[in-house]
Every structure is written in C-alpha cells, then in structure tokens.
Amino acid sequence: MSRSREAGRQKRHYSLRKKLAGTAQRPRLAVFRSNKYISCQVIDDLSGVTLAAASSREEAVKGSRLNIETAGQVGVLVAERAKE
C-alpha cells in the first residue's frame, strides 16, 4: 500500500505537533517549502495568533529563484518582523 506524499507529510506534521507548542515567550517557527516558493510563520499557539510571516512571493524577495540565498532573505525578513 503506497501512501501519497501529502498524506505522509500530514501524518508527520500531526505527530510532531502533538509534542510541540509555541508560546508568547518562545514562539514556534513554521516553514513550508514548495517547488517554487518558501514561506515562514512565527506562531504563538497558546493564543492561536501568527506573530510574523514572510514568503518568497513578496515584492521584497520576488524575482529570485528558490535557492539558499532566497531562503536566507525570507529568514531575515521574518526575523525582522518577529523582533517588532
């Protein structure tokens, strides 16, 4: 029986989320990478709020291919927003 890639990803996600929870003092960083884009969110799970988010689809990063440099730019962007 073969499992689809998305079903396997969801199973790993649910298993991991049982153990992890972000707080206001130490929020959780969620990263999603597709073949074309990367996006990050800083999340406070206790209040259910996304504190900061960034994506490679934004104008500040848009136009570059998805590679290590693009991921670094998205990381810097989400870090700046999380500090505010």
N, C-alpha and C positions, 0 to 999 in steps of 0.2 A: 504494500500500500504506500503510494508516494504522497507526500504532503506538499501542498503548494508553498511557494516561497513566502507569500504573505501570511498564510496560516502559521508557518513556522516562526515568523517574526513576531506575530501576535502572541504566540504561546510563550516565547522567550520574554516578551515585554511584560505580560501578566505575571509570570514567575518572578521576574526581577522587581516589579512594582509592589509585590507583597512585602518585600523586605525594605524598600527604600521610601522615604518621605522627606520632602523638603520643608524647612521651617523658615520663619522670617529671619532668624539669625544665620542659618545655613541653608539657603535655597537649593533646589535641585536644578541641574543643568540638563535639559533635554535636547539632544541633537538628532536631526533627521537628515539623511543624505539620500538623494535620488541620483539617477544617472546624470542629470543636468544641473541640479541645484543642491544647496545645503542650507539648512535653517537651524537656528538655536533659540531656545527659550529658557529663561530663568524663572522658576516656578516656586511659589510658596504653597505647599499642599494643604497646610492647616487651614488657611483662609480660602483656598481654591482660586488664587489670583496669579496671573502671569505678570511678573515684575518688569521684565525686559525681554525684547525679542529682536532678532536680526536675521536677515536672509540674503542670499546671493542674488535675489531677484530685485533688490532695492537699487535705486539710482546710484547710491554711493559706491556700490560694488559692481553694478551691472555692466555687462560688456566683456567681462573676463570669462575664460573657460573655467570649468570646475577643476581646480588643481590645489596643491598645497598652499600656494600664495592666496588664492581666493578664500580658502577655509580660514587662513590666518587673518585676513581682512574682516571676515564675518565675526571671528572670535574677538578681535579688537573692538569692533562695533558693539557687540553685545556686552562686552566688559565695560565700555564707557557708559552705556545706558544703564547698566546694573549699578554702577557707582552713584549715579544721580538718584 
